[in-house]
Amino acid sequence: MNRILRIVIGIALIFAASVAVLLYVMPAPHKPTDYLVIGGVGTMLCLLWLFRVLIKPARTPDRKPDS
């Protein structure tokens, strides 16, 4: 449960940060397509982060070699 909570919080933070940065960087009078692009980039970054987290193998305790 702890891992899932960290993943959800991480995704929310990445999305919020990317949207905030893109809203600041893009020119002021935003059109509906600007919001579409900003949301698309934020979603893409979240999915890339989630893919990387799920691909990374979970840490397991070191196993002793069979004697």
CHARMM-style PDB file with segment names, atoms N, HN, CA, C and O in Angstrom:
ATOM      1  N   MET     1       0.821  -1.193   0.000  1.00  0.00      PROA
ATOM      2  CA  MET     1       0.000   0.000   0.000  1.00  0.00      PROA
ATOM      3  C   MET     1       0.865   1.257   0.000  1.00  0.00      PROA
ATOM      4  O   MET     1       0.521   2.255  -0.633  1.00  0.00      PROA
ATOM      5  N   ASN     2       1.975   1.203   0.706  1.00  0.00      PROA
ATOM      6  HN  ASN     2       2.254   0.393   1.220  1.00  0.00      PROA
ATOM      7  CA  ASN     2       2.876   2.343   0.785  1.00  0.00      PROA
ATOM      8  C   ASN     2       3.445   2.684  -0.591  1.00  0.00      PROA
ATOM      9  O   ASN     2       3.560   3.859  -0.938  1.00  0.00      PROA
ATOM     10  N   ARG     3       3.796   1.677  -1.371  1.00  0.00      PROA
ATOM     11  HN  ARG     3       3.702   0.722  -1.090  1.00  0.00      PROA
ATOM     12  CA  ARG     3       4.364   1.895  -2.704  1.00  0.00      PROA
ATOM     13  C   ARG     3       3.336   2.523  -3.635  1.00  0.00      PROA
ATOM     14  O   ARG     3       3.665   3.419  -4.412  1.00  0.00      PROA
ATOM     15  N   ILE     4       2.107   2.063  -3.561  1.00  0.00      PROA
ATOM     16  HN  ILE     4       1.839   1.335  -2.929  1.00  0.00      PROA
ATOM     17  CA  ILE     4       1.052   2.602  -4.413  1.00  0.00      PROA
ATOM     18  C   ILE     4       0.793   4.067  -4.070  1.00  0.00      PROA
ATOM     19  O   ILE     4       0.603   4.893  -4.962  1.00  0.00      PROA
ATOM     20  N   LEU     5       0.785   4.381  -2.794  1.00  0.00      PROA
ATOM     21  HN  LEU     5       0.938   3.709  -2.069  1.00  0.00      PROA
ATOM     22  CA  LEU     5       0.563   5.760  -2.368  1.00  0.00      PROA
ATOM     23  C   LEU     5       1.685   6.669  -2.859  1.00  0.00      PROA
ATOM     24  O   LEU     5       1.429   7.787  -3.306  1.00  0.00      PROA
ATOM     25  N   ARG     6       2.921   6.197  -2.778  1.00  0.00      PROA
ATOM     26  HN  ARG     6       3.129   5.289  -2.415  1.00  0.00      PROA
ATOM     27  CA  ARG     6       4.050   6.987  -3.282  1.00  0.00      PROA
ATOM     28  C   ARG     6       3.949   7.203  -4.778  1.00  0.00      PROA
ATOM     29  O   ARG     6       4.271   8.286  -5.267  1.00  0.00      PROA
ATOM     30  N   ILE     7       3.507   6.190  -5.519  1.00  0.00      PROA
ATOM     31  HN  ILE     7       3.246   5.311  -5.122  1.00  0.00      PROA
ATOM     32  CA  ILE     7       3.361   6.324  -6.966  1.00  0.00      PROA
ATOM     33  C   ILE     7       2.293   7.355  -7.305  1.00  0.00      PROA
ATOM     34  O   ILE     7       2.498   8.197  -8.179  1.00  0.00      PROA
ATOM     35  N   VAL     8       1.161   7.295  -6.623  1.00  0.00      PROA
ATOM     36  HN  VAL     8       0.994   6.611  -5.913  1.00  0.00      PROA
ATOM     37  CA  VAL     8       0.063   8.239  -6.887  1.00  0.00      PROA
ATOM     38  C   VAL     8       0.474   9.666  -6.551  1.00  0.00      PROA
ATOM     39  O   VAL     8       0.191  10.589  -7.314  1.00  0.00      PROA
ATOM     40  N   ILE     9       1.134   9.852  -5.424  1.00  0.00      PROA
ATOM     41  HN  ILE     9       1.364   9.102  -4.804  1.00  0.00      PROA
ATOM     42  CA  ILE     9       1.584  11.191  -5.039  1.00  0.00      PROA
ATOM     43  C   ILE     9       2.634  11.701  -6.021  1.00  0.00      PROA
ATOM     44  O   ILE     9       2.625  12.877  -6.386  1.00  0.00      PROA
ATOM     45  N   GLY    10       3.531  10.831  -6.447  1.00  0.00      PROA
ATOM     46  HN  GLY    10       3.538   9.876  -6.150  1.00  0.00      PROA
ATOM     47  CA  GLY    10       4.546  11.221  -7.423  1.00  0.00      PROA
ATOM     48  C   GLY    10       3.938  11.639  -8.748  1.00  0.00      PROA
ATOM     49  O   GLY    10       4.367  12.626  -9.347  1.00  0.00      PROA
ATOM     50  N   ILE    11       2.946  10.898  -9.209  1.00  0.00      PROA
ATOM     51  HN  ILE    11       2.598  10.096  -8.723  1.00  0.00      PROA
ATOM     52  CA  ILE    11       2.293  11.241 -10.467  1.00  0.00      PROA
ATOM     53  C   ILE    11       1.575  12.587 -10.345  1.00  0.00      PROA
ATOM     54  O   ILE    11       1.638  13.411 -11.258  1.00  0.00      PROA
ATOM     55  N   ALA    12       0.901  12.807  -9.229  1.00  0.00      PROA
ATOM     56  HN  ALA    12       0.849  12.138  -8.488  1.00  0.00      PROA
ATOM     57  CA  ALA    12       0.198  14.081  -9.034  1.00  0.00      PROA
ATOM     58  C   ALA    12       1.176  15.252  -8.994  1.00  0.00      PROA
ATOM     59  O   ALA    12       0.896  16.311  -9.555  1.00  0.00      PROA
ATOM     60  N   LEU    13       2.305  15.071  -8.344  1.00  0.00      PROA
ATOM     61  HN  LEU    13       2.532  14.210  -7.888  1.00  0.00      PROA
ATOM     62  CA  LEU    13       3.302  16.143  -8.272  1.00  0.00      PROA
ATOM     63  C   LEU    13       3.928  16.416  -9.628  1.00  0.00      PROA
ATOM     64  O   LEU    13       4.132  17.575  -9.991  1.00  0.00      PROA
ATOM     65  N   ILE    14       4.236  15.375 -10.380  1.00  0.00      PROA
ATOM     66  HN  ILE    14       4.070  14.434 -10.086  1.00  0.00      PROA
ATOM     67  CA  ILE    14       4.807  15.559 -11.712  1.00  0.00      PROA
ATOM     68  C   ILE    14       3.822  16.284 -12.617  1.00  0.00      PROA
ATOM     69  O   ILE    14       4.206  17.195 -13.351  1.00  0.00      PROA
ATOM     70  N   PHE    15       2.552  15.884 -12.570  1.00  0.00      PROA
ATOM     71  HN  PHE    15       2.240  15.144 -11.974  1.00  0.00      PROA
ATOM     72  CA  PHE    15       1.554  16.530 -13.407  1.00  0.00      PROA
ATOM     73  C   PHE    15       1.394  18.001 -13.033  1.00  0.00      PROA
ATOM     74  O   PHE    15       1.377  18.868 -13.907  1.00  0.00      PROA
ATOM     75  N   ALA    16       1.279  18.279 -11.746  1.00  0.00      PROA
ATOM     76  HN  ALA    16       1.293  17.574 -11.036  1.00  0.00      PROA
ATOM     77  CA  ALA    16       1.090  19.666 -11.307  1.00  0.00      PROA
ATOM     78  C   ALA    16       2.302  20.532 -11.659  1.00  0.00      PROA
ATOM     79  O   ALA    16       2.147  21.674 -12.091  1.00  0.00      PROA
ATOM     80  N   ALA    17       3.492  19.995 -11.476  1.00  0.00      PROA
ATOM     81  HN  ALA    17       3.618  19.067 -11.125  1.00  0.00      PROA
ATOM     82  CA  ALA    17       4.696  20.766 -11.772  1.00  0.00      PROA
ATOM     83  C   ALA    17       4.833  21.029 -13.271  1.00  0.00      PROA
ATOM     84  O   ALA    17       5.175  22.139 -13.681  1.00  0.00      PROA
ATOM     85  N   SER    18       4.569  20.019 -14.078  1.00  0.00      PROA
ATOM     86  HN  SER    18       4.291  19.118 -13.745  1.00  0.00      PROA
ATOM     87  CA  SER    18       4.712  20.211 -15.523  1.00  0.00      PROA
ATOM     88  C   SER    18       3.663  21.187 -16.054  1.00  0.00      PROA
ATOM     89  O   SER    18       3.965  22.003 -16.924  1.00  0.00      PROA
ATOM     90  N   VAL    19       2.441  21.112 -15.541  1.00  0.00      PROA
ATOM     91  HN  VAL    19       2.196  20.450 -14.833  1.00  0.00      PROA
ATOM     92  CA  VAL    19       1.404  22.048 -15.974  1.00  0.00      PROA
ATOM     93  C   VAL    19       1.760  23.468 -15.537  1.00  0.00      PROA
ATOM     94  O   VAL    19       1.599  24.406 -16.317  1.00  0.00      PROA
ATOM     95  N   ALA    20       2.235  23.641 -14.320  1.00  0.00      PROA
ATOM     96  HN  ALA    20       2.365  22.879 -13.686  1.00  0.00      PROA
ATOM     97  CA  ALA    20       2.604  24.972 -13.835  1.00  0.00      PROA
ATOM     98  C   ALA    20       3.734  25.569 -14.665  1.00  0.00      PROA
ATOM     99  O   ALA    20       3.692  26.747 -15.022  1.00  0.00      PROA
ATOM    100  N   VAL    21       4.741  24.762 -14.970  1.00  0.00      PROA
ATOM    101  HN  VAL    21       4.776  23.806 -14.681  1.00  0.00      PROA
ATOM    102  CA  VAL    21       5.875  25.257 -15.763  1.00  0.00      PROA
ATOM    103  C   VAL    21       5.422  25.622 -17.172  1.00  0.00      PROA
ATOM    104  O   VAL    21       5.799  26.672 -17.692  1.00  0.00      PROA
ATOM    105  N   LEU    22       4.623  24.770 -17.786  1.00  0.00      PROA
ATOM    106  HN  LEU    22       4.317  23.917 -17.364  1.00  0.00      PROA
ATOM    107  CA  LEU    22       4.183  25.062 -19.154  1.00  0.00      PROA
ATOM    108  C   LEU    22       3.233  26.258 -19.212  1.00  0.00      PROA
ATOM    109  O   LEU    22       3.264  27.014 -20.184  1.00  0.00      PROA
ATOM    110  N   LEU    23       2.396  26.446 -18.201  1.00  0.00      PROA
ATOM    111  HN  LEU    23       2.371  25.832 -17.412  1.00  0.00      PROA
ATOM    112  CA  LEU    23       1.540  27.629 -18.182  1.00  0.00      PROA
ATOM    113  C   LEU    23       2.376  28.898 -18.050  1.00  0.00      PROA
ATOM    114  O   LEU    23       2.015  29.939 -18.598  1.00  0.00      PROA
ATOM    115  N   TYR    24       3.480  28.816 -17.332  1.00  0.00      PROA
ATOM    116  HN  TYR    24       3.773  27.970 -16.887  1.00  0.00      PROA
ATOM    117  CA  TYR    24       4.353  29.970 -17.162  1.00  0.00      PROA
ATOM    118  C   TYR    24       5.155  30.249 -18.434  1.00  0.00      PROA
ATOM    119  O   TYR    24       5.377  31.408 -18.785  1.00  0.00      PROA
ATOM    120  N   VAL    25       5.587  29.193 -19.124  1.00  0.00      PROA
ATOM    121  HN  VAL    25       5.407  28.252 -18.839  1.00  0.00      PROA
ATOM    122  CA  VAL    25       6.467  29.340 -20.290  1.00  0.00      PROA
ATOM    123  C   VAL    25       5.693  29.785 -21.529  1.00  0.00      PROA
ATOM    124  O   VAL    25       6.197  30.593 -22.310  1.00  0.00      PROA
ATOM    125  N   MET    26       4.498  29.280 -21.718  1.00  0.00      PROA
ATOM    126  HN  MET    26       4.089  28.624 -21.084  1.00  0.00      PROA
ATOM    127  CA  MET    26       3.740  29.607 -22.928  1.00  0.00      PROA
ATOM    128  C   MET    26       3.227  31.043 -22.867  1.00  0.00      PROA
ATOM    129  O   MET    26       2.937  31.556 -21.786  1.00  0.00      PROA
ATOM    130  N   PRO    27       3.115  31.694 -24.028  1.00  0.00      PROA
ATOM    131  CA  PRO    27       2.647  33.093 -24.063  1.00  0.00      PROA
ATOM    132  C   PRO    27       1.275  33.267 -23.408  1.00  0.00      PROA
ATOM    133  O   PRO    27       0.455  32.349 -23.398  1.00  0.00      PROA
ATOM    134  N   ALA    28       1.046  34.463 -22.864  1.00  0.00      PROA
ATOM    135  HN  ALA    28       1.712  35.208 -22.872  1.00  0.00      PROA
ATOM    136  CA  ALA    28      -0.081  34.738 -21.970  1.00  0.00      PROA
ATOM    137  C   ALA    28      -1.485  34.441 -22.499  1.00  0.00      PROA
ATOM    138  O   ALA    28      -2.180  33.673 -21.834  1.00  0.00      PROA
ATOM    139  N   PRO    29      -1.961  34.956 -23.597  1.00  0.00      PROA
ATOM    140  CA  PRO    29      -3.367  34.638 -23.939  1.00  0.00      PROA
ATOM    141  C   PRO    29      -3.478  33.183 -24.410  1.00  0.00      PROA
ATOM    142  O   PRO    29      -3.225  32.875 -25.575  1.00  0.00      PROA
ATOM    143  N   HSD    30      -3.857  32.302 -23.493  1.00  0.00      PROA
ATOM    144  HN  HSD    30      -4.063  32.552 -22.546  1.00  0.00      PROA
ATOM    145  CA  HSD    30      -3.932  30.882 -23.807  1.00  0.00      PROA
ATOM    146  C   HSD    30      -5.206  30.565 -24.581  1.00  0.00      PROA
ATOM    147  O   HSD    30      -6.298  31.016 -24.236  1.00  0.00      PROA
ATOM    148  N   LYS    31      -5.030  29.776 -25.638  1.00  0.00      PROA
ATOM    149  HN  LYS    31      -4.143  29.410 -25.918  1.00  0.00      PROA
ATOM    150  CA  LYS    31      -6.160  29.292 -26.429  1.00  0.00      PROA
ATOM    151  C   LYS    31      -6.519  27.893 -25.923  1.00  0.00      PROA
ATOM    152  O   LYS    31      -5.749  27.283 -25.182  1.00  0.00      PROA
ATOM    153  N   PRO    32      -7.674  27.391 -26.318  1.00  0.00      PROA
ATOM    154  CA  PRO    32      -8.029  26.023 -25.902  1.00  0.00      PROA
ATOM    155  C   PRO    32      -7.005  24.975 -26.356  1.00  0.00      PROA
ATOM    156  O   PRO    32      -6.789  23.981 -25.663  1.00  0.00      PROA
ATOM    157  N   THR    33      -6.378  25.193 -27.508  1.00  0.00      PROA
ATOM    158  HN  THR    33      -6.553  26.000 -28.071  1.00  0.00      PROA
ATOM    159  CA  THR    33      -5.369  24.225 -27.959  1.00  0.00      PROA
ATOM    160  C   THR    33      -4.115  24.272 -27.094  1.00  0.00      PROA
ATOM    161  O   THR    33      -3.427  23.262 -26.945  1.00  0.00      PROA
ATOM    162  N   ASP    34      -3.813  25.434 -26.525  1.00  0.00      PROA
ATOM    163  HN  ASP    34      -4.372  26.254 -26.646  1.00  0.00      PROA
ATOM    164  CA  ASP    34      -2.674  25.524 -25.602  1.00  0.00      PROA
ATOM    165  C   ASP    34      -2.903  24.650 -24.373  1.00  0.00      PROA
ATOM    166  O   ASP    34      -2.003  23.939 -23.923  1.00  0.00      PROA
ATOM    167  N   TYR    35      -4.123  24.714 -23.836  1.00  0.00      PROA
ATOM    168  HN  TYR    35      -4.854  25.291 -24.201  1.00  0.00      PROA
ATOM    169  CA  TYR    35      -4.445  23.880 -22.681  1.00  0.00      PROA
ATOM    170  C   TYR    35      -4.413  22.395 -23.042  1.00  0.00      PROA
ATOM    171  O   TYR    35      -4.037  21.557 -22.222  1.00  0.00      PROA
ATOM    172  N   LEU    36      -4.807  22.079 -24.268  1.00  0.00      PROA
ATOM    173  HN  LEU    36      -5.112  22.759 -24.934  1.00  0.00      PROA
ATOM    174  CA  LEU    36      -4.754  20.692 -24.731  1.00  0.00      PROA
ATOM    175  C   LEU    36      -3.314  20.199 -24.780  1.00  0.00      PROA
ATOM    176  O   LEU    36      -3.017  19.086 -24.345  1.00  0.00      PROA
ATOM    177  N   VAL    37      -2.425  21.026 -25.309  1.00  0.00      PROA
ATOM    178  HN  VAL    37      -2.666  21.930 -25.663  1.00  0.00      PROA
ATOM    179  CA  VAL    37      -1.012  20.645 -25.394  1.00  0.00      PROA
ATOM    180  C   VAL    37      -0.407  20.529 -24.000  1.00  0.00      PROA
ATOM    181  O   VAL    37       0.339  19.588 -23.729  1.00  0.00      PROA
ATOM    182  N   ILE    38      -0.717  21.465 -23.120  1.00  0.00      PROA
ATOM    183  HN  ILE    38      -1.323  22.229 -23.341  1.00  0.00      PROA
ATOM    184  CA  ILE    38      -0.181  21.432 -21.753  1.00  0.00      PROA
ATOM    185  C   ILE    38      -0.641  20.168 -21.031  1.00  0.00      PROA
ATOM    186  O   ILE    38       0.163  19.490 -20.391  1.00  0.00      PROA
ATOM    187  N   GLY    39      -1.913  19.855 -21.129  1.00  0.00      PROA
ATOM    188  HN  GLY    39      -2.566  20.406 -21.649  1.00  0.00      PROA
ATOM    189  CA  GLY    39      -2.416  18.641 -20.497  1.00  0.00      PROA
ATOM    190  C   GLY    39      -1.841  17.380 -21.113  1.00  0.00      PROA
ATOM    191  O   GLY    39      -1.580  16.403 -20.411  1.00  0.00      PROA
ATOM    192  N   GLY    40      -1.642  17.397 -22.425  1.00  0.00      PROA
ATOM    193  HN  GLY    40      -1.854  18.191 -22.996  1.00  0.00      PROA
ATOM    194  CA  GLY    40      -1.051  16.236 -23.098  1.00  0.00      PROA
ATOM    195  C   GLY    40       0.386  15.995 -22.674  1.00  0.00      PROA
ATOM    196  O   GLY    40       0.789  14.854 -22.451  1.00  0.00      PROA
ATOM    197  N   VAL    41       1.161  17.064 -22.563  1.00  0.00      PROA
ATOM    198  HN  VAL    41       0.834  17.992 -22.745  1.00  0.00      PROA
ATOM    199  CA  VAL    41       2.559  16.927 -22.128  1.00  0.00      PROA
ATOM    200  C   VAL    41       2.616  16.456 -20.671  1.00  0.00      PROA
ATOM    201  O   VAL    41       3.430  15.603 -20.320  1.00  0.00      PROA
ATOM    202  N   GLY    42       1.756  17.012 -19.840  1.00  0.00      PROA
ATOM    203  HN  GLY    42       1.095  17.705 -20.125  1.00  0.00      PROA
ATOM    204  CA  GLY    42       1.717  16.567 -18.441  1.00  0.00      PROA
ATOM    205  C   GLY    42       1.354  15.099 -18.317  1.00  0.00      PROA
ATOM    206  O   GLY    42       1.956  14.370 -17.529  1.00  0.00      PROA
ATOM    207  N   THR    43       0.376  14.668 -19.091  1.00  0.00      PROA
ATOM    208  HN  THR    43      -0.112  15.260 -19.732  1.00  0.00      PROA
ATOM    209  CA  THR    43      -0.023  13.261 -19.080  1.00  0.00      PROA
ATOM    210  C   THR    43       1.093  12.362 -19.594  1.00  0.00      PROA
ATOM    211  O   THR    43       1.333  11.288 -19.041  1.00  0.00      PROA
ATOM    212  N   MET    44       1.778  12.798 -20.657  1.00  0.00      PROA
ATOM    213  HN  MET    44       1.583  13.670 -21.106  1.00  0.00      PROA
ATOM    214  CA  MET    44       2.875  12.005 -21.208  1.00  0.00      PROA
ATOM    215  C   MET    44       3.997  11.836 -20.179  1.00  0.00      PROA
ATOM    216  O   MET    44       4.545  10.742 -20.035  1.00  0.00      PROA
ATOM    217  N   LEU    45       4.337  12.900 -19.473  1.00  0.00      PROA
ATOM    218  HN  LEU    45       3.893  13.788 -19.590  1.00  0.00      PROA
ATOM    219  CA  LEU    45       5.388  12.800 -18.463  1.00  0.00      PROA
ATOM    220  C   LEU    45       4.983  11.862 -17.328  1.00  0.00      PROA
ATOM    221  O   LEU    45       5.807  11.093 -16.832  1.00  0.00      PROA
ATOM    222  N   CYS    46       3.724  11.923 -16.920  1.00  0.00      PROA
ATOM    223  HN  CYS    46       3.054  12.547 -17.323  1.00  0.00      PROA
ATOM    224  CA  CYS    46       3.244  11.031 -15.865  1.00  0.00      PROA
ATOM    225  C   CYS    46       3.287   9.574 -16.307  1.00  0.00      PROA
ATOM    226  O   CYS    46       3.694   8.704 -15.536  1.00  0.00      PROA
ATOM    227  N   LEU    47       2.876   9.303 -17.528  1.00  0.00      PROA
ATOM    228  HN  LEU    47       2.546  10.009 -18.154  1.00  0.00      PROA
ATOM    229  CA  LEU    47       2.893   7.930 -18.018  1.00  0.00      PROA
ATOM    230  C   LEU    47       4.317   7.409 -18.191  1.00  0.00      PROA
ATOM    231  O   LEU    47       4.586   6.240 -17.916  1.00  0.00      PROA
ATOM    232  N   LEU    48       5.230   8.268 -18.645  1.00  0.00      PROA
ATOM    233  HN  LEU    48       5.012   9.218 -18.868  1.00  0.00      PROA
ATOM    234  CA  LEU    48       6.636   7.847 -18.757  1.00  0.00      PROA
ATOM    235  C   LEU    48       7.215   7.518 -17.378  1.00  0.00      PROA
ATOM    236  O   LEU    48       7.932   6.529 -17.219  1.00  0.00      PROA
ATOM    237  N   TRP    49       6.900   8.350 -16.386  1.00  0.00      PROA
ATOM    238  HN  TRP    49       6.317   9.153 -16.515  1.00  0.00      PROA
ATOM    239  CA  TRP    49       7.387   8.086 -15.032  1.00  0.00      PROA
ATOM    240  C   TRP    49       6.792   6.793 -14.476  1.00  0.00      PROA
ATOM    241  O   TRP    49       7.495   5.995 -13.856  1.00  0.00      PROA
ATOM    242  N   LEU    50       5.490   6.593 -14.702  1.00  0.00      PROA
ATOM    243  HN  LEU    50       4.919   7.242 -15.205  1.00  0.00      PROA
ATOM    244  CA  LEU    50       4.839   5.371 -14.227  1.00  0.00      PROA
ATOM    245  C   LEU    50       5.435   4.138 -14.907  1.00  0.00      PROA
ATOM    246  O   LEU    50       5.667   3.122 -14.252  1.00  0.00      PROA
ATOM    247  N   PHE    51       5.682   4.221 -16.206  1.00  0.00      PROA
ATOM    248  HN  PHE    51       5.494   5.046 -16.738  1.00  0.00      PROA
ATOM    249  CA  PHE    51       6.288   3.114 -16.938  1.00  0.00      PROA
ATOM    250  C   PHE    51       7.664   2.783 -16.375  1.00  0.00      PROA
ATOM    251  O   PHE    51       8.004   1.612 -16.206  1.00  0.00      PROA
ATOM    252  N   ARG    52       8.457   3.813 -16.084  1.00  0.00      PROA
ATOM    253  HN  ARG    52       8.180   4.764 -16.221  1.00  0.00      PROA
ATOM    254  CA  ARG    52       9.800   3.589 -15.543  1.00  0.00      PROA
ATOM    255  C   ARG    52       9.731   2.946 -14.159  1.00  0.00      PROA
ATOM    256  O   ARG    52      10.525   2.059 -13.847  1.00  0.00      PROA
ATOM    257  N   VAL    53       8.789   3.389 -13.331  1.00  0.00      PROA
ATOM    258  HN  VAL    53       8.145   4.110 -13.585  1.00  0.00      PROA
ATOM    259  CA  VAL    53       8.661   2.833 -11.984  1.00  0.00      PROA
ATOM    260  C   VAL    53       8.206   1.376 -12.044  1.00  0.00      PROA
ATOM    261  O   VAL    53       8.704   0.541 -11.289  1.00  0.00      PROA
ATOM    262  N   LEU    54       7.272   1.067 -12.928  1.00  0.00      PROA
ATOM    263  HN  LEU    54       6.868   1.746 -13.542  1.00  0.00      PROA
ATOM    264  CA  LEU    54       6.760  -0.295 -12.993  1.00  0.00      PROA
ATOM    265  C   LEU    54       7.738  -1.258 -13.653  1.00  0.00      PROA
ATOM    266  O   LEU    54       7.709  -2.455 -13.367  1.00  0.00      PROA
ATOM    267  N   ILE    55       8.597  -0.761 -14.525  1.00  0.00      PROA
ATOM    268  HN  ILE    55       8.621   0.211 -14.757  1.00  0.00      PROA
ATOM    269  CA  ILE    55       9.597  -1.621 -15.173  1.00  0.00      PROA
ATOM    270  C   ILE    55      10.724  -1.959 -14.199  1.00  0.00      PROA
ATOM    271  O   ILE    55      11.256  -3.069 -14.209  1.00  0.00      PROA
ATOM    272  N   LYS    56      11.082  -0.979 -13.350  1.00  0.00      PROA
ATOM    273  HN  LYS    56      10.649  -0.078 -13.342  1.00  0.00      PROA
ATOM    274  CA  LYS    56      12.177  -1.194 -12.397  1.00  0.00      PROA
ATOM    275  C   LYS    56      11.799  -2.331 -11.463  1.00  0.00      PROA
ATOM    276  O   LYS    56      10.726  -2.302 -10.860  1.00  0.00      PROA
ATOM    277  N   PRO    57      12.649  -3.319 -11.334  1.00  0.00      PROA
ATOM    278  CA  PRO    57      12.297  -4.444 -10.463  1.00  0.00      PROA
ATOM    279  C   PRO    57      12.196  -4.011  -8.999  1.00  0.00      PROA
ATOM    280  O   PRO    57      12.950  -3.159  -8.530  1.00  0.00      PROA
ATOM    281  N   ALA    58      11.273  -4.604  -8.313  1.00  0.00      PROA
ATOM    282  HN  ALA    58      10.660  -5.296  -8.694  1.00  0.00      PROA
ATOM    283  CA  ALA    58      11.107  -4.306  -6.885  1.00  0.00      PROA
ATOM    284  C   ALA    58      12.329  -4.802  -6.129  1.00  0.00      PROA
ATOM    285  O   ALA    58      12.911  -5.832  -6.470  1.00  0.00      PROA
ATOM    286  N   ARG    59      12.702  -4.070  -5.116  1.00  0.00      PROA
ATOM    287  HN  ARG    59      12.229  -3.234  -4.839  1.00  0.00      PROA
ATOM    288  CA  ARG    59      13.861  -4.482  -4.321  1.00  0.00      PROA
ATOM    289  C   ARG    59      13.495  -5.688  -3.478  1.00  0.00      PROA
ATOM    290  O   ARG    59      12.462  -5.715  -2.809  1.00  0.00      PROA
ATOM    291  N   THR    60      14.351  -6.668  -3.524  1.00  0.00      PROA
ATOM    292  HN  THR    60      15.191  -6.646  -4.067  1.00  0.00      PROA
ATOM    293  CA  THR    60      14.155  -7.864  -2.708  1.00  0.00      PROA
ATOM    294  C   THR    60      15.408  -8.053  -1.857  1.00  0.00      PROA
ATOM    295  O   THR    60      16.500  -7.649  -2.258  1.00  0.00      PROA
ATOM    296  N   PRO    61      15.254  -8.659  -0.699  1.00  0.00      PROA
ATOM    297  CA  PRO    61      16.452  -8.898   0.120  1.00  0.00      PROA
ATOM    298  C   PRO    61      17.428  -9.810  -0.634  1.00  0.00      PROA
ATOM    299  O   PRO    61      17.029 -10.693  -1.393  1.00  0.00      PROA
ATOM    300  N   ASP    62      18.687  -9.569  -0.402  1.00  0.00      PROA
ATOM    301  HN  ASP    62      19.012  -8.852   0.214  1.00  0.00      PROA
ATOM    302  CA  ASP    62      19.701 -10.395  -1.053  1.00  0.00      PROA
ATOM    303  C   ASP    62      19.548 -11.851  -0.612  1.00  0.00      PROA
ATOM    304  O   ASP    62      19.429 -12.161   0.574  1.00  0.00      PROA
ATOM    305  N   ARG    63      19.556 -12.708  -1.591  1.00  0.00      PROA
ATOM    306  HN  ARG    63      19.652 -12.457  -2.554  1.00  0.00      PROA
ATOM    307  CA  ARG    63      19.453 -14.143  -1.286  1.00  0.00      PROA
ATOM    308  C   ARG    63      20.833 -14.711  -1.150  1.00  0.00      PROA
ATOM    309  O   ARG    63      21.736 -14.383  -1.919  1.00  0.00      PROA
ATOM    310  N   LYS    64      20.996 -15.575  -0.153  1.00  0.00      PROA
ATOM    311  HN  LYS    64      20.262 -15.841   0.472  1.00  0.00      PROA
ATOM    312  CA  LYS    64      22.286 -16.232   0.031  1.00  0.00      PROA
ATOM    313  C   LYS    64      22.400 -17.351  -0.979  1.00  0.00      PROA
ATOM    314  O   LYS    64      21.419 -18.036  -1.270  1.00  0.00      PROA
ATOM    315  N   PRO    65      23.598 -17.539  -1.518  1.00  0.00      PROA
ATOM    316  CA  PRO    65      23.769 -18.640  -2.480  1.00  0.00      PROA
ATOM    317  C   PRO    65      23.566 -19.991  -1.797  1.00  0.00      PROA
ATOM    318  O   PRO    65      23.877 -20.166  -0.619  1.00  0.00      PROA
ATOM    319  N   ASP    66      23.044 -20.923  -2.557  1.00  0.00      PROA
ATOM    320  HN  ASP    66      22.791 -20.781  -3.513  1.00  0.00      PROA
ATOM    321  CA  ASP    66      22.835 -22.263  -2.020  1.00  0.00      PROA
ATOM    322  C   ASP    66      24.173 -22.909  -1.708  1.00  0.00      PROA
ATOM    323  O   ASP    66      25.104 -22.851  -2.511  1.00  0.00      PROA
ATOM    324  N   SER    67      24.263 -23.521  -0.544  1.00  0.00      PROA
ATOM    325  HN  SER    67      23.507 -23.568   0.108  1.00  0.00      PROA
ATOM    326  CA  SER    67      25.526 -24.162  -0.134  1.00  0.00      PROA
ATOM    327  C   SER    67      25.447 -25.657  -0.349  1.00  0.00      PROA
ATOM    328  OT1 SER    67      26.407 -26.373  -0.065  1.00  0.00      PROA
TER     329      SER     67
END
